[in-house]
């Protein structure tokens, strides 16, 4: 029974990876890099600089929330909780269909 759960998890992860790679391939194939560079030169980077600390504070608050939720039954530390949250968030940004939730 446990083997079936592990196999299902791997199949879901691999299929999400294949869909992601196919999507990236289709995007890059039709992308005009001159237009991308032109549009990136118009970006207001001050907004991005303001966003970074807000994003970091959001991640810290979410890690504290998870630490408190998990800490009821287990002795958890803040740093591994934050790392797990950041890894899952990264994979959710890269993989389709919230496949980052199964990476941890």
ROVO-534631 format. One record per residue (C-alpha): x, y negated, z. Coordinates in steps of 0.02 Angstrom, whole numbers, padded with zeros to 5 digits, always signed. Layout:
<dotis>
XYZ
...
</dotis>
This chain:
<dotis>
+00000+00000+00000
+00140-00120+00044
+00226-00080-00121
+00069-00134-00215
+00067-00301-00125
+00251-00331-00163
+00228-00279-00345
+00077-00393-00363
+00176-00538-00289
+00320-00509-00411
+00204-00493-00560
+00119-00658-00514
+00288-00744-00492
+00359-00676-00656
+00203-00720-00755
+00206-00897-00683
+00388-00910-00736
+00350-00852-00912
+00207-00978-00929
+00322-01116-00863
+00463-01074-00984
+00340-01067-01130
+00266-01234-01080
+00437-01316-01065
+00486-01245-01234
+00329-01314-01317
+00353-01482-01233
+00536-01501-01282
+00501-01443-01459
+00378-01585-01489
+00463-01718-01383
+00540-01874-01460
+00689-01911-01347
+00710-02086-01419
+00535-02131-01358
+00570-02054-01188
+00728-02156-01165
+00638-02313-01225
+00497-02289-01100
+00616-02247-00957
+00705-02412-00987
+00540-02502-00950
+00515-02420-00779
+00513-02530-00624
+00639-02438-00514
+00597-02543-00360
+00435-02448-00345
+00532-02285-00352
+00651-02346-00216
+00500-02389-00107
+00422-02219-00140
+00571-02115-00080
+00558-02157+00107
+00368-02135+00100
+00390-01963+00022
+00522-01916+00152
+00409-01971+00295
+00266-01871+00220
+00376-01714+00214
+00434-01740+00394
+00254-01760+00454
+00200-01604+00361
+00346-01505+00433
+00301-01562+00609
+00121-01510+00578
+00175-01337+00518
+00297-01319+00663
+00156-01355+00785
+00038-01235+00697
+00165-01094+00686
+00241-01133+00856
+00088-01067+00947
+00144-00888+00918
+00327-00904+00868
+00477-01004+00922
+00513-01108+00767
+00640-01245+00737
+00607-01404+00639
+00745-01390+00508
+00699-01217+00438
+00517-01270+00434
+00563-01426+00335
+00673-01326+00215
+00533-01200+00183
+00412-01342+00149
+00532-01428+00030
+00568-01266-00064
+00383-01228-00084
+00350-01407-00139
+00489-01396-00269
+00421-01235-00343
+00244-01307-00344
+00313-01450-00449
+00398-01333-00572
+00283-01181-00584
+00101-01183-00640
-00051-01134-00537
+00028-01169-00367
+00146-01021-00389
+00264-01109-00268
+00152-01050-00128
+00212-00872-00153
+00398-00913-00158
+00423-00922+00029
</dotis>
